[in-house]
Amino acid sequence: PAHHVRFISITDGYDSACPTSAMALATPLMTAVHEMYARDISNKIRSSFHTKIRNGEFIGSFAPFGYRKDPSNHNRLIPDPQSAAVVRLLFSYACQGDTPSQIAQTLNEKHLLPPLAYRIEQTSLASTSEHPCWSASSVRKILKNPVYCGHMLQGKSHKLSFKNSQIIPCPRSEWVLVLNTHPPLIDSVTWECTQQNLSHRKPSSSAKFQNIFSGIAKCADCGR
C-alpha cells in the first residue's frame, strides 16, 4: 500500500482494494498458516540433509575437484579420471616438500585448469575469468581436504533460516566426518606426509638473514 500497489489473488478471492471484505480480514491468519507450513517444510529438509550427512552421503551442488557424482546415485562420489590425475600430481609435489605457491606456479606452467575453470569447461556455466589460474589458497584448500582420502567431511556451515540465505560457519566440533565413503585418490601415507610438510613449512622471506630456529622453535603461549 505504501507504494500504491494493488494485489489481487484469483484463487483466494483476495483484493487489496477491498480491505473490509471477509477474505481481507482472514488474510493475516492465512499468512501465518502459510509461514508455519514453509517453516515445517524447511525443518524437514534440514533434517533430511543432516541424516544424509551422518550417513556419509554427499549433499553438495558440485562434486569436489577430482571427483564427479555417480550417475546412479548423486549422493555418492566417484573419481573423475582427468581431474583426479591433477589432484594426484598436486599431492605428489606437496609430499616432495613444495609449497602451495610453488605448486600453483608449476600447475600454471603446465597450463592445467584450476577447479572453477575445469567445472566451467565440463558444464554450461558462464566463464567468470578470462585467464583462470591456480593460486596458493586453492592448492592449500585441496591439500587440507580429507575427501581425497576417501572420507566425507561436511556440516561446516548452515543457512541462517529459510527466509535468509546467509551462510553461517559452524564450530569445528560440529563438523561431521564419515570415514571410507568413496574411493580415495591418494593413500594415507601421502596424506600424512603432505599434512606434515604443510604444518612445518617455513615462511618465505626476501631478507638475507634466515633464523636457524625458523620452523623448529615455537612460542609456548601462542604456538607460533
C-alpha positions in Angstrom: 0.0 0.0 0.0 2.8 2.4 0.7 3.9 2.1 -3.0 0.2 2.2 -4.2 0.4 -1.4 -5.4 -2.9 -3.3 -5.7 -2.6 -7.0 -5.1 -5.2 -9.4 -6.4 -5.2 -13.2 -5.8 -7.6 -15.1 -8.1 -7.5 -18.4 -6.3 -8.0 -16.9 -2.8 -10.5 -14.3 -3.9 -8.5 -11.5 -2.3 -8.3 -7.9 -3.5 -6.3 -5.3 -1.5 -8.7 -2.6 -2.9 -11.4 -4.1 -0.6 -9.9 -4.1 2.9 -13.2 -4.7 4.6 -14.0 -8.0 2.8 -14.1 -11.3 4.6 -11.1 -12.6 2.8 -9.1 -9.4 3.6 -9.9 -10.0 7.3 -8.8 -13.6 7.1 -5.5 -12.8 5.2 -3.3 -12.3 8.3 -4.4 -15.8 9.6 -3.7 -17.4 6.2 -0.3 -15.7 6.1 0.6 -17.1 9.5 -0.5 -20.6 8.4 1.5 -20.4 5.2 4.6 -19.3 7.1 4.1 -22.3 9.6 3.9 -24.6 6.6 7.0 -23.2 5.0 8.9 -23.4 8.3 7.8 -27.1 8.7 9.0 -28.0 5.2 12.3 -26.2 5.9 12.8 -28.2 9.1 12.0 -31.5 7.3 14.5 -30.7 4.5 17.1 -29.7 7.1 16.6 -32.9 9.0 16.9 -34.9 5.7 20.2 -33.2 5.0 21.5 -33.9 8.5 20.6 -37.6 8.1 22.5 -37.8 4.8 25.5 -36.0 6.3 25.6 -38.5 9.2 25.4 -41.4 6.7 28.3 -40.0 4.7 26.3 -39.1 1.6 27.4 -36.1 -0.4 24.9 -33.2 -0.4 26.8 -30.5 -2.3 25.7 -29.0 -5.5 29.1 -29.7 -7.2 31.5 -32.6 -6.6 34.9 -31.7 -5.3 37.7 -31.2 -7.9 38.9 -34.7 -8.8 35.5 -36.3 -8.4 32.1 -36.4 -10.1 28.7 -37.5 -8.9 27.8 -41.1 -9.5 25.1 -41.1 -12.3 23.2 -43.8 -10.5 23.4 -42.1 -7.1 24.1 -38.4 -6.9 24.9 -38.6 -3.2 28.0 -40.7 -3.9 31.3 -39.6 -5.4 33.4 -41.4 -8.0 36.8 -40.4 -9.3 36.9 -38.2 -12.4 39.8 -39.5 -14.4 41.0 -36.2 -15.9 40.9 -34.0 -12.8 41.9 -36.9 -10.4 45.2 -37.1 -12.2 45.8 -33.4 -11.4 45.0 -33.9 -7.8 47.4 -36.8 -7.5 50.1 -34.7 -9.2 49.4 -31.9 -6.7 49.8 -34.1 -3.7 53.0 -35.7 -5.1 54.5 -32.2 -5.3 53.4 -31.4 -1.8 54.8 -34.7 -0.5 58.2 -33.7 -2.0 58.2 -30.5 0.0 57.0 -28.0 -2.5 55.0 -25.1 -1.0 51.5 -24.2 -2.2 52.8 -21.2 -4.1 55.4 -23.4 -5.9 52.8 -26.0 -6.7 50.4 -23.3 -8.1 53.2 -21.9 -10.3 54.1 -25.4 -11.6 50.5 -26.2 -12.4 50.1 -22.8 -14.2 53.2 -23.5 -16.2 51.7 -26.9 -17.3 48.5 -25.0 -18.3 46.3 -27.2 -16.1 42.9 -25.8 -15.4 42.0 -24.9 -11.8 38.8 -26.3 -10.2 36.4 -23.5 -11.2 37.7 -23.3 -14.8 37.5 -27.1 -15.1 33.9 -27.1 -13.9 33.0 -24.4 -16.4 34.6 -26.4 -19.2 32.6 -29.6 -18.2 29.3 -27.8 -17.8 27.4 -25.0 -19.4 28.3 -22.4 -16.8 29.4 -19.0 -17.9 33.0 -18.1 -17.5 33.9 -15.7 -14.7 37.6 -15.2 -15.7 39.4 -14.7 -19.0 42.7 -16.1 -17.6 42.0 -18.7 -14.9 45.0 -19.8 -12.9 45.9 -21.7 -9.8 46.6 -19.8 -6.6 48.3 -20.8 -3.3 45.0 -20.7 -1.5 43.3 -23.0 -4.0 46.1 -25.5 -3.7 46.1 -25.4 0.1 42.3 -25.9 0.1 42.7 -29.2 -1.8 45.7 -30.3 0.3 43.7 -29.9 3.5 40.6 -31.7 2.3 40.2 -35.3 3.6 37.8 -36.1 0.8 40.8 -37.2 -1.2 41.5 -39.9 1.3 38.0 -41.4 0.8 36.5 -39.6 3.8 33.5 -37.3 3.8 33.7 -34.1 5.8 30.5 -32.0 5.8 28.4 -29.8 8.1 30.9 -27.0 8.1 28.2 -24.3 7.6 24.5 -23.7 7.6 21.9 -21.2 6.5 20.6 -18.7 8.9 16.9 -19.6 8.2 14.5 -20.5 5.4 13.9 -16.8 5.0 17.6 -15.8 4.9 20.2 -17.5 2.7 23.1 -16.1 4.7 25.8 -18.8 5.3 26.9 -19.2 8.9 30.1 -21.2 9.7 29.7 -24.0 12.2 32.2 -24.7 15.0 34.8 -27.3 14.2 33.3 -29.5 17.0 30.0 -29.8 15.0 31.7 -30.9 11.7 30.7 -34.4 10.7 33.5 -36.7 9.4 32.5 -40.1 8.0 35.3 -42.5 7.0 35.6 -44.6 3.9 32.6 -43.3 2.0 34.0 -43.3 -1.6 37.2 -44.4 -3.5 40.3 -42.4 -2.4 42.6 -40.6 -4.8 45.6 -40.8 -2.5 46.8 -43.2 0.2 47.2 -42.5 3.9 51.0 -42.2 3.7 50.8 -39.5 1.1 48.2 -37.6 3.1 50.3 -37.8 6.3 53.4 -36.7 4.5 51.5 -33.7 3.0 50.0 -32.6 6.2 53.4 -32.8 8.0 55.0 -30.7 5.3 52.2 -28.1 5.5 52.5 -27.8 9.2 56.3 -27.4 9.2 56.6 -25.2 6.2 59.0 -22.3 6.8 57.8 -18.8 5.9 59.5 -17.4 2.8 61.5 -14.2 3.3 63.3 -12.0 0.9 65.8 -10.9 3.5 69.2 -12.4 3.5 69.1 -13.3 7.3 67.5 -16.7 8.0 66.9 -17.7 11.6 68.2 -21.2 12.2 65.3 -21.9 14.5 62.6 -21.0 11.9 60.1 -23.8 11.7 61.6 -25.6 14.7 61.2 -23.4 17.8 57.7 -22.4 18.9 56.2 -20.0 21.4 54.8 -21.8 24.4 52.0 -19.3 24.7 50.7 -18.7 21.2 52.2 -21.7 19.4 53.8 -19.7 16.6 
